[in-house]
Amino acid sequence: MTNVADLGRREDGLAASQEAVAIYRGLAPARGDEFLSDLARSLNDPFVDPSDVGRWEAALAASEESVLVYRGLAGTHPDEYLSDLATSLNNLSVDLADGGRWEEAVAAVSEAVGIRRGLAQARPDEFLPDLAASLHNLSADLRDLGRWEEGLPTIQEVVRIRRELARAHPDEFLPNLATSLNNLSIQLSDRRRWEAALAASIESVDVYRGLARAGSDLFQVALAMSLHTLSRVLGSLGRWDEALAASEESVDVYRGLARARPDAFGPNLIHSLRELAQALTELGDHERAEQTIAELAVLHESPRPRDR
């Protein structure tokens, strides 16, 4: 069944989700576990996140309540509800990270990783993808806290798992592998391990380039993101000709996307234009560098729409 949120009607989807929560909250005291699980699932609705429409506090409260309900259910019926508890903890960590509450985000997603690691040991085909997803979030949160020594081996584990999954089911897991390779490159760059970062970045770009040939805007965005990372790594290695080529391609993709959706992709275009200007300057092409800087100035001065 098509969810109203899938049609872009996020406000309608949120209203329907809130109504379901209210109904289940009324039914749960009288009917026990049956409706408690429905309540937790509605609170944890992945299609209608209040944070999508600017209600971060409501999203966080819903995630916290979902964790509380599933923790109680998992305490009495672990075989049935441990996986749901891990999902809610993972989602809670995302909401906490969105609010900059990194320490709490790490605690929540670490608990999700612990649960999913145990489940994956018993049923790898079912739970390895979930374990990789939580490890991916954990690595990002650790990096945001500056805990690079912990974040790097975590993202390396994600790449190992997703490489194995993509080998068996490429259509399903290659995009996830490419995303993790890009993040691995970024974290290797944090440690100034440039050659290893370059290898990961090149592989990420190659995977996304293949996926983008299908014409999906989603993979075009991801390709531009990986090209941006590749440009930065090549620049750090002093390979400015190659950095320029990667940066130009990234800018071309973001320009097209930003024309259609400036609010969504304007910031990405700005970041890629900065890399392009630096590469042009390093190569002594000052005329084009000045043109790029002028384009940046126009983008910075463009008015932003106000929240309604």
N, C-alpha and C positions, 0 to 999 in steps of 0.2 A: 504494500500500500504506500502511496506517495504521501510523505509528510508535508504539511503546509510550509514548514521551514525550508524544505528542499526547493520550493518554488520561489524562494526569496522573500516570503512573507514572514520575516523573523518575528515581528510583533504579534502576528496572529498565532504563530507557533508557540511563543512564550505564553500568551494568554491561555491557550488550550492546555499547555503543560501545567500552569499554575492551577487551573481548574481541576485537573486530574489529581494534583497533590492535595488540594483541599478535600476532594471526595475521599481519597484513600486515608487521609489523616482522620476523617470522621469515622470511617469503617474500622480502622485498625484496632482501636481499644476493645471493640466487641468481638472481633473475629480473629485476633491474634496474628500468628506468623503469616497466614495466607495473605493478609492485606498489608502487613508490615513490609514484606518483600516488594509488593507492588508500590508502596509508598516510596521505598528507597530507590527503586528503579525510576520512578517518575522524578524524584529529586535529582537523579543522576542522568537525566535524559541527555544523550549526546547530541541530539538534533537541535535542542533548544537551550542554549546556554545563555543565561541572563547577561553574561559579560559581553556577548555579541552585540547587545543593544545598549551598552554603556552602564550596566548595573552590576559592577564588579562585587560590591558588598553583598548583593542578593545571591550572586553566583557562589561566593564563598560560603555564605550561610547554608545554602542548599547542599553544597558538597560536604560540609561539616556534619549536617544532619544525616545525610546518606551514609557517611562513614559510621556514625553513631548507631544507626539502625542495623547496618550490616554487621557491625562488630558484635552486637547482641545476638543476631541470628547465627553468625559463624561460631559463637561460643557454644551454642546448643546443637547446631547442625553443620559442623565444619565441612563435611564432604559436599554439601549442597551450596554453601554460601561463602566459602573462603575465596573463591575466584572473584565473586562479586565485591567482596571487601577489598581485595587488591585493586580492582578497577576503580572503586570509589576513592581509595587512597591515592592512586595515580592521578585521578582528576583533581582531587583536593590539592595535590602538590603543584599542579599547573596553575590553579587559581591563586595559591599562595605566592608562587613565583611572579605571576602577573602583578601582584601587589608589592613586589620587592621584599617579601618576607622569606628570604632565601634559607635561613637556618631551619625554619619550620617546613619549608618545601622539601629540603633534603631529608628531614626526619620522616615525613609522610611517604615520599617515594622510596626511601630506603626500606621501610616496612613493606611496601608493595613489592619491591625486588625480593625481599626475603620470602614472602609468601609464594610469589611466582616461580622462584628458583626451586622451591620444594615441589610445587605442582609440575614443573617442567621435568624434573628428575623422574617423576612417576609416569608422566604422559607428555613426552617431548613434542610429538606431532601437534598436539592441541595447544600447549602452553609456551613453547619456545618463542613464538612471535610476540606474545604478551610480555615475556621476560625481557626481550630485546627492546620493546617500547619503553618499559620502565627504566631500564639501564640507560637508554638514550636520554631520557629526561633527567636522570640522576647525574649523568656526565655534564649536561648543560648547567644544572644548578650548582654543581661543584665548581665549575669554571667561573660562574658568576660570583662565587664566594672567594675566588682566587686560590682554590684548593686544587691547583693544576696537577700535583703529583698523584692525587686520587682520581681526578677527572680523566686523565689520559688513559690509564689502563682500563677504565670503565668503558670509554668509547671504543677502545681496541677490542674489548670483549663483544661489544655490539656488532662491530664489523665482522668478527669471526662468525657470530651466530647468523647474521643476515647474509653473509656470503654462502654459508651452508644452505640456508633456506632458499636463496635465489638460485642456487645450483639445481635444486630439486623442483622449484616452482618459479621460474624467471618472470612470468607475466605478473605474478602477485607480489613478489618481493624485490625485484630489481630497483624500483623507485626508492624503497626504504634503504637498500644498500647504498645507493648513490647519495642519499641525504646523509647517511652516517659517514661515508667517505669524505664528504665535504666538511663535516664537523670534525672528523679526525684530522684533516689537513689544518684546520684552524687551530686545534689544540696542539698539534705538533709545531705549528708556527709560534705559538705561545712559548714553547720551550726552545725556539730557535733551531729546531731540527729540520732545516730547510729542504734537504734532499728527500727525506721521508715525507714531508708535507707536500712536496711537488708530486711525488708518485701517487699519493692518495688523491690529490686534486685532479691530476690528469685522468685518473680512472673515473672519478666522479663525473667530469665533463664528458668523457667518452660514453658513459652509460646514459647520461641525460640527453646527449646529442642523438643517440639512437632512439630514445623514447620520444624526443621532440619531433622526430620525422613524421610521427603519426598526426601532428598538427594540433595537439592539445595545448591550450594556453597554459595549463597547469605546468606542463613540462617545459614550456618556453620560459616561464618564470624561473623554474628550478635551474634550467641551463644557464640563464643569465646570472643567477646567484653563484653557481659554481665557476663560471668564467671570471666573475669578480674576484673570487678567492684565488683562482689560478693567477690572475694578473698581479695580485699582491705578492704571492709567493715568488713569482718570476722576477718581480721588481726587487724583492729582498735579496735575490741571488744575482742582481745586476744584469739580468737577461732582458734588457729593456725592449729590444725589437719584438721578442715574443710576448712580453707583457703588454706592449702596445696593441698587438693583434688581438689578444684575449680581451683587453679593455674595450677596444673598438666594437667587438662583437657583442659584448655585454651591453654597451651603451645603445647599440642599434636595437637590440631586443627591448630594452627598457623604454626607449623613446616611443616605439610603437605601442607598448602597453600603457605608457603614461598619457599618450594622446587620448586613449579611450577612457582611462580611469586615473586621472591625475592624482586624486587623493590617495589611492591605493599604491601607486607605483612611482609618484614623484620623488619620494625620499630615496628609493632605490636608484633612480636615475641620477640623483644628486651625488650619491656615493660613487657610482661608476664614473661619472664625469670627473670627479676629483682624481680618481686613479688615472683616467685618461690624460688629464692636464699634467699630472706628475710625469707620466711616461713621455709625453711630448716634450716637456721641459728637459728631461734627462737626455733625450735624443737631439736636443738643440732645435726642435721645430717650434720656435717661439711664436710664430704667427698663428699656427693652429692652437697652440697652448692658450694664447690670449683670446682667441675665438671661443674656446671651451670655457675659459674663466668668465667671459661675458655671458655665455649661456647659463652658467651657474648663477650669476648675479640676477638674471631675469627670473630664474626659478625661485630663488630665495625671496624675491620681491613680490612674487605672485600672491594675490590674496587667497587666504584659506577660507572655505565656507564655515559658517558658525554652526554649532550644534543647535538643533531645534528643540 
